[in-house]
Amino acid sequence: MDALKEATIETIKKLPDGCTAEDIMYEIDFLANVLDGLKDADAGRTITTEELLAKAASWAK
């Protein structure tokens, strides 16, 4: 079973009874983004804090 599917199943099991479909979709989307970020980090696709701050500063202009 792939990592996203397995983690999704475990995440859904941990959600409280009565949660909404929106709650489930939010958790799955968050989980998918975290796993994508970890894959990027493992592949060396990262930037430094300084680079991030410079990008964020340029967006504010």
C-alpha positions as CSV (number, residue, x, y, z in Angstrom):
1,M,0.0,0.0,0.0
2,D,1.4,3.4,-0.9
3,A,2.3,5.9,1.9
4,L,-0.5,8.4,1.1
5,K,-3.2,5.7,1.1
6,E,-2.0,4.1,4.3
7,A,-1.6,7.4,6.1
8,T,-5.0,8.5,4.9
9,I,-6.7,5.5,6.3
10,E,-4.9,5.9,9.7
11,T,-5.8,9.6,9.7
12,I,-9.5,8.9,9.1
13,K,-9.6,6.3,11.8
14,K,-8.3,9.0,14.3
15,L,-10.9,11.6,13.4
16,P,-13.8,12.0,15.9
17,D,-17.2,10.5,15.2
18,G,-19.5,13.1,13.6
19,C,-16.7,14.9,11.7
20,T,-17.8,16.4,8.4
21,A,-16.8,15.4,4.9
22,E,-15.0,18.8,4.8
23,D,-13.0,17.8,7.9
24,I,-11.9,14.6,6.3
25,M,-11.0,16.4,3.0
26,Y,-9.0,19.0,4.9
27,E,-7.0,16.3,6.8
28,I,-6.3,14.3,3.6
29,D,-5.2,17.4,1.7
30,F,-2.9,18.5,4.6
31,L,-1.4,15.0,4.8
32,A,-0.8,14.9,1.0
33,N,1.0,18.2,1.2
34,V,3.2,17.1,4.1
35,L,4.1,13.9,2.2
36,D,4.9,15.9,-0.9
37,G,7.1,18.3,1.1
38,L,9.0,15.4,2.6
39,K,9.6,13.9,-0.9
40,D,10.9,17.3,-2.0
41,A,13.2,17.6,1.0
42,D,14.5,14.0,0.4
43,A,15.2,15.0,-3.2
44,G,17.1,18.1,-2.2
45,R,14.5,20.5,-3.4
46,T,14.7,23.0,-0.5
47,I,15.5,26.6,0.0
48,T,17.1,28.4,3.0
49,T,15.2,30.5,5.4
50,E,16.9,33.6,4.0
51,E,15.8,32.7,0.5
52,L,12.2,32.2,1.7
53,L,12.2,35.5,3.5
54,A,13.5,37.3,0.4
55,K,10.8,35.7,-1.7
56,A,8.1,36.7,0.8
57,A,9.5,40.2,0.9
58,S,9.3,40.5,-2.9
59,W,5.6,39.4,-2.8
60,A,4.7,42.2,-0.5
61,K,5.9,44.9,-3.0
